Amino acid sequence: MQRRQDFPSSSRQPFFNVVLTSNSFMTISDAAAPGRVSVVIPTHRDRGYIGETIASALRNMAPGDEIIVAANGCTPEYLTWLRASLEARVRLLVLPEAGVSAARNAGADLAAGDLLIMLDDDDLLADGGVATMRALLDDHPEWHAVTGDVELFGDGIPTKWRRHPSDPRALPPAVLLGSSITSPGAAMVRRSAFVQCGGFESRVIPCEDWDLWLKLVLRGPIMTVGTPTLRYRVHAEGVSQNAVRMGSTALRVFLHYLEAVRAISTARACSWSAARLCAWYVPRLRRAVWQSLRTGDILQAWRALVLLARLARLRVALRWRVIGSAVWITGTPSPPTSRY
């Protein structure tokens, strides 16, 4: 399957036969407005958080900015609630069920702004973060994206922070190879760069945002700034709670971009990236093994053990600067740089 290289232009059909609510104010043919921010919020079902999410976005909107709620395969009852609850400044985009990546891409395809924020429907924009990121991108047209500090919060957990240095600096590709930006909502991306790299890859679920950051950083700089930009909600329903699924996809992403990153980085940096990847997933996979054994899920325990072995092989290969075949690293015949 060949990758989609760009988004449909106004002379072609959009991704989906979409239905826009009466409070829509933009047509597909409108050009992206410089300095204007479009916040795209994909949603599939009511988890009880989207009201807070939209309110946080509205607090950070400047005149001319927009919020697009991309309803992806929602039930009629949820759509009715959304139509009745959304303010006039919020556009509702109704889509058939096609996954979160397709919903984000469709929202970006119709966005009027040239700056995009992809906000999950359970997270919150930090007050002041949008203004800071907008100002930085306005001052530095060569930057593709900018991201900031993330506050992790949730019921029954202590608040944690993922922080960056206070002065803006570029994220090295090798750093992004080893660990992703916490969430798409923590970053502001130029729509032009988003389109050029093909947007979110629907075949990479989860870790579709990590795939996007690596595509972007191989084309131009992604900057960090020590300003809070997102409040990330941690809860049991989050996709990131499934360590085996996340780890398996993360390894695919790592191998997919390894050669491209090695070409512009040092071997030591790539070895550090592998160590970072293992440091994050190995403890979680070990816990997954014991939890699966306690619940009698032998198949899931076996999957976690196989993934642990693959990560160990990857770490050894990069430590000794000898990347063997993909069969040796992953147990599969596909080369590391093949298409997904």
Contacts in CASP RR format, 6 or more apart in sequence:
PFRMAT RR
TARGET T0000
AUTHOR 0000-0000-0000
METHOD contacts of the structure
MODEL  1
MQRRQDFPSSSRQPFFNVVLTSNSFMTISDAAAPGRVSVVIPTHRDRGYI
GETIASALRNMAPGDEIIVAANGCTPEYLTWLRASLEARVRLLVLPEAGV
SAARNAGADLAAGDLLIMLDDDDLLADGGVATMRALLDDHPEWHAVTGDV
ELFGDGIPTKWRRHPSDPRALPPAVLLGSSITSPGAAMVRRSAFVQCGGF
ESRVIPCEDWDLWLKLVLRGPIMTVGTPTLRYRVHAEGVSQNAVRMGSTA
LRVFLHYLEAVRAISTARACSWSAARLCAWYVPRLRRAVWQSLRTGDILQ
AWRALVLLARLARLRVALRWRVIGSAVWITGTPSPPTSRY
1 203 0 8 1.000
1 339 0 8 1.000
3 198 0 8 1.000
3 201 0 8 1.000
3 339 0 8 1.000
4 198 0 8 1.000
5 198 0 8 1.000
6 195 0 8 1.000
6 196 0 8 1.000
6 198 0 8 1.000
7 15 0 8 1.000
7 105 0 8 1.000
7 108 0 8 1.000
7 109 0 8 1.000
7 195 0 8 1.000
7 198 0 8 1.000
7 199 0 8 1.000
8 14 0 8 1.000
8 15 0 8 1.000
8 109 0 8 1.000
10 28 0 8 1.000
10 29 0 8 1.000
14 28 0 8 1.000
14 106 0 8 1.000
14 109 0 8 1.000
14 110 0 8 1.000
15 102 0 8 1.000
15 105 0 8 1.000
15 106 0 8 1.000
15 109 0 8 1.000
16 95 0 8 1.000
16 96 0 8 1.000
16 98 0 8 1.000
16 102 0 8 1.000
16 106 0 8 1.000
17 96 0 8 1.000
18 93 0 8 1.000
18 94 0 8 1.000
18 95 0 8 1.000
18 106 0 8 1.000
18 110 0 8 1.000
19 93 0 8 1.000
19 94 0 8 1.000
20 91 0 8 1.000
20 92 0 8 1.000
20 93 0 8 1.000
20 94 0 8 1.000
21 83 0 8 1.000
21 86 0 8 1.000
21 91 0 8 1.000
21 92 0 8 1.000
21 94 0 8 1.000
23 86 0 8 1.000
23 87 0 8 1.000
23 88 0 8 1.000
23 89 0 8 1.000
23 90 0 8 1.000
23 91 0 8 1.000
23 92 0 8 1.000
24 91 0 8 1.000
24 92 0 8 1.000
25 66 0 8 1.000
25 91 0 8 1.000
26 66 0 8 1.000
26 91 0 8 1.000
26 110 0 8 1.000
26 112 0 8 1.000
28 109 0 8 1.000
28 110 0 8 1.000
30 112 0 8 1.000
32 111 0 8 1.000
32 112 0 8 1.000
32 113 0 8 1.000
32 114 0 8 1.000
32 191 0 8 1.000
32 192 0 8 1.000
33 64 0 8 1.000
33 112 0 8 1.000
33 113 0 8 1.000
33 114 0 8 1.000
34 114 0 8 1.000
35 113 0 8 1.000
35 114 0 8 1.000
35 115 0 8 1.000
35 134 0 8 1.000
35 137 0 8 1.000
35 138 0 8 1.000
36 64 0 8 1.000
36 65 0 8 1.000
36 66 0 8 1.000
36 112 0 8 1.000
36 113 0 8 1.000
36 114 0 8 1.000
36 115 0 8 1.000
37 61 0 8 1.000
37 62 0 8 1.000
37 65 0 8 1.000
37 66 0 8 1.000
37 113 0 8 1.000
37 115 0 8 1.000
37 116 0 8 1.000
37 117 0 8 1.000
37 130 0 8 1.000
37 134 0 8 1.000
37 188 0 8 1.000
38 65 0 8 1.000
38 66 0 8 1.000
38 67 0 8 1.000
38 68 0 8 1.000
38 107 0 8 1.000
38 108 0 8 1.000
38 111 0 8 1.000
38 112 0 8 1.000
38 113 0 8 1.000
38 115 0 8 1.000
38 116 0 8 1.000
38 117 0 8 1.000
38 191 0 8 1.000
39 57 0 8 1.000
39 61 0 8 1.000
39 65 0 8 1.000
39 66 0 8 1.000
39 67 0 8 1.000
39 68 0 8 1.000
39 116 0 8 1.000
39 117 0 8 1.000
39 119 0 8 1.000
39 125 0 8 1.000
40 68 0 8 1.000
40 70 0 8 1.000
40 104 0 8 1.000
40 107 0 8 1.000
40 108 0 8 1.000
40 111 0 8 1.000
40 116 0 8 1.000
40 117 0 8 1.000
40 118 0 8 1.000
40 119 0 8 1.000
41 50 0 8 1.000
41 53 0 8 1.000
41 54 0 8 1.000
41 57 0 8 1.000
41 67 0 8 1.000
41 68 0 8 1.000
41 69 0 8 1.000
41 70 0 8 1.000
41 119 0 8 1.000
41 120 0 8 1.000
41 121 0 8 1.000
42 70 0 8 1.000
42 72 0 8 1.000
42 99 0 8 1.000
42 100 0 8 1.000
42 103 0 8 1.000
42 104 0 8 1.000
42 118 0 8 1.000
42 120 0 8 1.000
42 121 0 8 1.000
43 50 0 8 1.000
43 69 0 8 1.000
43 70 0 8 1.000
43 71 0 8 1.000
43 72 0 8 1.000
43 74 0 8 1.000
43 82 0 8 1.000
43 121 0 8 1.000
44 71 0 8 1.000
44 72 0 8 1.000
44 73 0 8 1.000
44 74 0 8 1.000
44 97 0 8 1.000
44 99 0 8 1.000
44 100 0 8 1.000
44 103 0 8 1.000
45 74 0 8 1.000
45 75 0 8 1.000
45 78 0 8 1.000
46 78 0 8 1.000
46 81 0 8 1.000
47 121 0 8 1.000
47 122 0 8 1.000
47 237 0 8 1.000
49 121 0 8 1.000
49 122 0 8 1.000
49 233 0 8 1.000
50 69 0 8 1.000
50 121 0 8 1.000
50 122 0 8 1.000
51 85 0 8 1.000
52 124 0 8 1.000
53 119 0 8 1.000
53 120 0 8 1.000
53 121 0 8 1.000
53 122 0 8 1.000
53 123 0 8 1.000
53 124 0 8 1.000
54 67 0 8 1.000
54 69 0 8 1.000
54 86 0 8 1.000
54 87 0 8 1.000
54 90 0 8 1.000
56 124 0 8 1.000
56 125 0 8 1.000
56 126 0 8 1.000
56 127 0 8 1.000
56 231 0 8 1.000
57 67 0 8 1.000
57 117 0 8 1.000
57 119 0 8 1.000
57 125 0 8 1.000
58 67 0 8 1.000
58 87 0 8 1.000
58 89 0 8 1.000
58 90 0 8 1.000
59 125 0 8 1.000
59 127 0 8 1.000
60 125 0 8 1.000
60 127 0 8 1.000
60 128 0 8 1.000
60 129 0 8 1.000
60 130 0 8 1.000
60 131 0 8 1.000
61 67 0 8 1.000
61 89 0 8 1.000
61 130 0 8 1.000
62 130 0 8 1.000
62 131 0 8 1.000
62 134 0 8 1.000
65 113 0 8 1.000
66 89 0 8 1.000
66 91 0 8 1.000
66 111 0 8 1.000
66 112 0 8 1.000
66 113 0 8 1.000
67 89 0 8 1.000
67 90 0 8 1.000
67 91 0 8 1.000
68 90 0 8 1.000
68 91 0 8 1.000
68 93 0 8 1.000
68 107 0 8 1.000
68 110 0 8 1.000
68 111 0 8 1.000
69 82 0 8 1.000
69 86 0 8 1.000
69 90 0 8 1.000
69 91 0 8 1.000
69 92 0 8 1.000
69 93 0 8 1.000
70 93 0 8 1.000
70 95 0 8 1.000
70 103 0 8 1.000
70 104 0 8 1.000
70 106 0 8 1.000
70 107 0 8 1.000
71 78 0 8 1.000
71 79 0 8 1.000
71 82 0 8 1.000
71 92 0 8 1.000
71 93 0 8 1.000
71 94 0 8 1.000
71 95 0 8 1.000
71 103 0 8 1.000
72 95 0 8 1.000
72 97 0 8 1.000
72 98 0 8 1.000
72 99 0 8 1.000
72 100 0 8 1.000
72 102 0 8 1.000
72 103 0 8 1.000
73 95 0 8 1.000
73 96 0 8 1.000
73 97 0 8 1.000
73 98 0 8 1.000
74 82 0 8 1.000
74 94 0 8 1.000
79 92 0 8 1.000
79 94 0 8 1.000
82 92 0 8 1.000
83 92 0 8 1.000
86 92 0 8 1.000
93 106 0 8 1.000
93 107 0 8 1.000
93 110 0 8 1.000
95 102 0 8 1.000
95 103 0 8 1.000
95 106 0 8 1.000
98 202 0 8 1.000
99 202 0 8 1.000
99 205 0 8 1.000
100 200 0 8 1.000
100 205 0 8 1.000
100 208 0 8 1.000
101 199 0 8 1.000
101 200 0 8 1.000
101 201 0 8 1.000
101 202 0 8 1.000
101 204 0 8 1.000
101 205 0 8 1.000
101 208 0 8 1.000
102 200 0 8 1.000
102 202 0 8 1.000
104 118 0 8 1.000
104 184 0 8 1.000
104 199 0 8 1.000
104 200 0 8 1.000
105 199 0 8 1.000
105 200 0 8 1.000
105 202 0 8 1.000
108 116 0 8 1.000
108 118 0 8 1.000
108 191 0 8 1.000
108 194 0 8 1.000
108 195 0 8 1.000
108 199 0 8 1.000
111 191 0 8 1.000
113 191 0 8 1.000
114 190 0 8 1.000
114 191 0 8 1.000
114 192 0 8 1.000
115 133 0 8 1.000
115 134 0 8 1.000
115 137 0 8 1.000
115 188 0 8 1.000
115 189 0 8 1.000
115 190 0 8 1.000
115 191 0 8 1.000
116 188 0 8 1.000
116 189 0 8 1.000
116 190 0 8 1.000
116 191 0 8 1.000
116 194 0 8 1.000
117 125 0 8 1.000
117 130 0 8 1.000
117 184 0 8 1.000
117 185 0 8 1.000
117 187 0 8 1.000
117 188 0 8 1.000
117 189 0 8 1.000
118 184 0 8 1.000
118 185 0 8 1.000
118 189 0 8 1.000
118 200 0 8 1.000
118 209 0 8 1.000
119 125 0 8 1.000
119 184 0 8 1.000
119 185 0 8 1.000
120 183 0 8 1.000
120 184 0 8 1.000
120 185 0 8 1.000
122 233 0 8 1.000
122 235 0 8 1.000
122 237 0 8 1.000
122 238 0 8 1.000
123 183 0 8 1.000
123 185 0 8 1.000
123 230 0 8 1.000
123 231 0 8 1.000
123 232 0 8 1.000
123 233 0 8 1.000
124 230 0 8 1.000
124 231 0 8 1.000
124 233 0 8 1.000
125 185 0 8 1.000
125 229 0 8 1.000
125 230 0 8 1.000
125 231 0 8 1.000
126 149 0 8 1.000
126 151 0 8 1.000
126 228 0 8 1.000
126 229 0 8 1.000
126 230 0 8 1.000
126 231 0 8 1.000
127 228 0 8 1.000
128 227 0 8 1.000
128 228 0 8 1.000
129 148 0 8 1.000
129 227 0 8 1.000
129 228 0 8 1.000
129 229 0 8 1.000
130 188 0 8 1.000
130 229 0 8 1.000
132 225 0 8 1.000
132 227 0 8 1.000
132 229 0 8 1.000
133 146 0 8 1.000
133 147 0 8 1.000
133 148 0 8 1.000
133 187 0 8 1.000
133 188 0 8 1.000
133 225 0 8 1.000
133 227 0 8 1.000
133 229 0 8 1.000
134 188 0 8 1.000
136 143 0 8 1.000
136 146 0 8 1.000
136 168 0 8 1.000
136 223 0 8 1.000
136 225 0 8 1.000
137 143 0 8 1.000
137 146 0 8 1.000
137 188 0 8 1.000
137 190 0 8 1.000
140 223 0 8 1.000
142 220 0 8 1.000
142 221 0 8 1.000
143 190 0 8 1.000
143 220 0 8 1.000
143 221 0 8 1.000
143 222 0 8 1.000
143 223 0 8 1.000
144 189 0 8 1.000
144 190 0 8 1.000
144 193 0 8 1.000
144 216 0 8 1.000
144 217 0 8 1.000
144 219 0 8 1.000
144 220 0 8 1.000
144 221 0 8 1.000
144 222 0 8 1.000
145 187 0 8 1.000
145 188 0 8 1.000
145 189 0 8 1.000
145 190 0 8 1.000
145 193 0 8 1.000
145 213 0 8 1.000
145 216 0 8 1.000
145 222 0 8 1.000
145 223 0 8 1.000
146 168 0 8 1.000
146 187 0 8 1.000
146 188 0 8 1.000
146 222 0 8 1.000
146 223 0 8 1.000
146 224 0 8 1.000
146 225 0 8 1.000
147 164 0 8 1.000
147 171 0 8 1.000
147 181 0 8 1.000
147 186 0 8 1.000
147 187 0 8 1.000
147 188 0 8 1.000
147 222 0 8 1.000
147 223 0 8 1.000
147 224 0 8 1.000
147 225 0 8 1.000
147 229 0 8 1.000
148 164 0 8 1.000
148 186 0 8 1.000
148 187 0 8 1.000
148 224 0 8 1.000
148 225 0 8 1.000
148 226 0 8 1.000
148 227 0 8 1.000
148 228 0 8 1.000
148 229 0 8 1.000
148 230 0 8 1.000
149 161 0 8 1.000
149 162 0 8 1.000
149 163 0 8 1.000
149 164 0 8 1.000
149 226 0 8 1.000
149 227 0 8 1.000
149 228 0 8 1.000
149 229 0 8 1.000
150 161 0 8 1.000
150 162 0 8 1.000
150 182 0 8 1.000
150 183 0 8 1.000
150 186 0 8 1.000
150 228 0 8 1.000
150 229 0 8 1.000
150 230 0 8 1.000
150 231 0 8 1.000
150 232 0 8 1.000
151 159 0 8 1.000
151 160 0 8 1.000
151 161 0 8 1.000
151 228 0 8 1.000
151 230 0 8 1.000
151 231 0 8 1.000
151 232 0 8 1.000
152 159 0 8 1.000
152 160 0 8 1.000
152 161 0 8 1.000
152 162 0 8 1.000
152 182 0 8 1.000
152 232 0 8 1.000
152 234 0 8 1.000
153 159 0 8 1.000
153 231 0 8 1.000
153 232 0 8 1.000
153 233 0 8 1.000
153 234 0 8 1.000
154 233 0 8 1.000
154 234 0 8 1.000
154 235 0 8 1.000
155 235 0 8 1.000
157 234 0 8 1.000
162 182 0 8 1.000
163 226 0 8 1.000
164 224 0 8 1.000
164 225 0 8 1.000
164 226 0 8 1.000
165 224 0 8 1.000
165 226 0 8 1.000
166 225 0 8 1.000
166 226 0 8 1.000
167 225 0 8 1.000
168 223 0 8 1.000
168 224 0 8 1.000
168 225 0 8 1.000
169 223 0 8 1.000
169 224 0 8 1.000
170 221 0 8 1.000
170 222 0 8 1.000
170 223 0 8 1.000
170 224 0 8 1.000
171 217 0 8 1.000
171 221 0 8 1.000
171 222 0 8 1.000
171 223 0 8 1.000
171 224 0 8 1.000
172 265 0 8 1.000
172 269 0 8 1.000
173 214 0 8 1.000
173 217 0 8 1.000
173 218 0 8 1.000
173 261 0 8 1.000
173 264 0 8 1.000
173 265 0 8 1.000
174 261 0 8 1.000
174 265 0 8 1.000
174 266 0 8 1.000
174 269 0 8 1.000
174 270 0 8 1.000
174 272 0 8 1.000
174 273 0 8 1.000
175 273 0 8 1.000
176 210 0 8 1.000
176 213 0 8 1.000
176 214 0 8 1.000
176 217 0 8 1.000
176 222 0 8 1.000
177 214 0 8 1.000
177 254 0 8 1.000
177 257 0 8 1.000
177 258 0 8 1.000
177 261 0 8 1.000
177 265 0 8 1.000
177 270 0 8 1.000
177 273 0 8 1.000
178 254 0 8 1.000
178 272 0 8 1.000
178 273 0 8 1.000
178 274 0 8 1.000
178 276 0 8 1.000
178 277 0 8 1.000
179 276 0 8 1.000
179 277 0 8 1.000
179 280 0 8 1.000
180 207 0 8 1.000
180 209 0 8 1.000
180 210 0 8 1.000
180 213 0 8 1.000
181 187 0 8 1.000
181 209 0 8 1.000
181 210 0 8 1.000
181 213 0 8 1.000
182 230 0 8 1.000
182 232 0 8 1.000
183 209 0 8 1.000
183 230 0 8 1.000
183 232 0 8 1.000
184 209 0 8 1.000
184 212 0 8 1.000
185 229 0 8 1.000
185 230 0 8 1.000
186 229 0 8 1.000
186 230 0 8 1.000
186 232 0 8 1.000
187 213 0 8 1.000
187 222 0 8 1.000
187 229 0 8 1.000
188 229 0 8 1.000
189 216 0 8 1.000
193 216 0 8 1.000
193 219 0 8 1.000
193 220 0 8 1.000
194 212 0 8 1.000
194 216 0 8 1.000
196 219 0 8 1.000
197 212 0 8 1.000
197 215 0 8 1.000
197 216 0 8 1.000
197 219 0 8 1.000
198 215 0 8 1.000
199 212 0 8 1.000
199 215 0 8 1.000
200 208 0 8 1.000
200 209 0 8 1.000
200 211 0 8 1.000
200 212 0 8 1.000
201 208 0 8 1.000
201 211 0 8 1.000
201 212 0 8 1.000
201 340 0 8 1.000
202 208 0 8 1.000
203 340 0 8 1.000
204 210 0 8 1.000
204 211 0 8 1.000
204 249 0 8 1.000
204 252 0 8 1.000
204 253 0 8 1.000
204 340 0 8 1.000
205 249 0 8 1.000
206 239 0 8 1.000
206 240 0 8 1.000
206 242 0 8 1.000
206 245 0 8 1.000
206 246 0 8 1.000
206 249 0 8 1.000
207 246 0 8 1.000
207 249 0 8 1.000
207 250 0 8 1.000
207 252 0 8 1.000
207 253 0 8 1.000
210 250 0 8 1.000
210 253 0 8 1.000
211 253 0 8 1.000
211 256 0 8 1.000
213 222 0 8 1.000
214 253 0 8 1.000
214 257 0 8 1.000
214 261 0 8 1.000
216 222 0 8 1.000
218 257 0 8 1.000
218 260 0 8 1.000
218 261 0 8 1.000
218 264 0 8 1.000
239 245 0 8 1.000
239 246 0 8 1.000
240 246 0 8 1.000
243 281 0 8 1.000
243 284 0 8 1.000
243 285 0 8 1.000
243 287 0 8 1.000
243 288 0 8 1.000
243 304 0 8 1.000
244 285 0 8 1.000
244 288 0 8 1.000
244 300 0 8 1.000
244 303 0 8 1.000
244 304 0 8 1.000
244 307 0 8 1.000
246 281 0 8 1.000
247 281 0 8 1.000
247 285 0 8 1.000
247 307 0 8 1.000
248 303 0 8 1.000
248 307 0 8 1.000
250 277 0 8 1.000
250 281 0 8 1.000
251 277 0 8 1.000
251 307 0 8 1.000
251 310 0 8 1.000
251 311 0 8 1.000
251 314 0 8 1.000
251 330 0 8 1.000
252 340 0 8 1.000
254 273 0 8 1.000
254 274 0 8 1.000
254 277 0 8 1.000
254 314 0 8 1.000
255 314 0 8 1.000
255 326 0 8 1.000
255 329 0 8 1.000
255 330 0 8 1.000
255 336 0 8 1.000
255 337 0 8 1.000
256 336 0 8 1.000
256 337 0 8 1.000
256 338 0 8 1.000
256 340 0 8 1.000
258 270 0 8 1.000
258 323 0 8 1.000
258 336 0 8 1.000
258 337 0 8 1.000
259 336 0 8 1.000
259 337 0 8 1.000
260 337 0 8 1.000
261 270 0 8 1.000
261 273 0 8 1.000
262 270 0 8 1.000
267 318 0 8 1.000
267 321 0 8 1.000
270 318 0 8 1.000
271 318 0 8 1.000
271 319 0 8 1.000
271 321 0 8 1.000
273 318 0 8 1.000
274 314 0 8 1.000
274 315 0 8 1.000
274 318 0 8 1.000
274 319 0 8 1.000
275 315 0 8 1.000
277 311 0 8 1.000
277 314 0 8 1.000
278 311 0 8 1.000
278 312 0 8 1.000
278 314 0 8 1.000
278 315 0 8 1.000
281 307 0 8 1.000
281 311 0 8 1.000
282 308 0 8 1.000
282 311 0 8 1.000
285 304 0 8 1.000
285 307 0 8 1.000
285 308 0 8 1.000
285 311 0 8 1.000
286 304 0 8 1.000
286 308 0 8 1.000
288 300 0 8 1.000
288 301 0 8 1.000
288 304 0 8 1.000
289 301 0 8 1.000
289 304 0 8 1.000
289 305 0 8 1.000
289 308 0 8 1.000
292 298 0 8 1.000
292 300 0 8 1.000
292 301 0 8 1.000
292 304 0 8 1.000
293 301 0 8 1.000
310 329 0 8 1.000
310 330 0 8 1.000
310 331 0 8 1.000
313 328 0 8 1.000
313 329 0 8 1.000
313 330 0 8 1.000
314 329 0 8 1.000
314 330 0 8 1.000
317 323 0 8 1.000
317 324 0 8 1.000
317 328 0 8 1.000
317 329 0 8 1.000
323 329 0 8 1.000
323 336 0 8 1.000
325 335 0 8 1.000
326 332 0 8 1.000
326 333 0 8 1.000
326 334 0 8 1.000
326 335 0 8 1.000
326 336 0 8 1.000
326 338 0 8 1.000
327 333 0 8 1.000
329 336 0 8 1.000
END
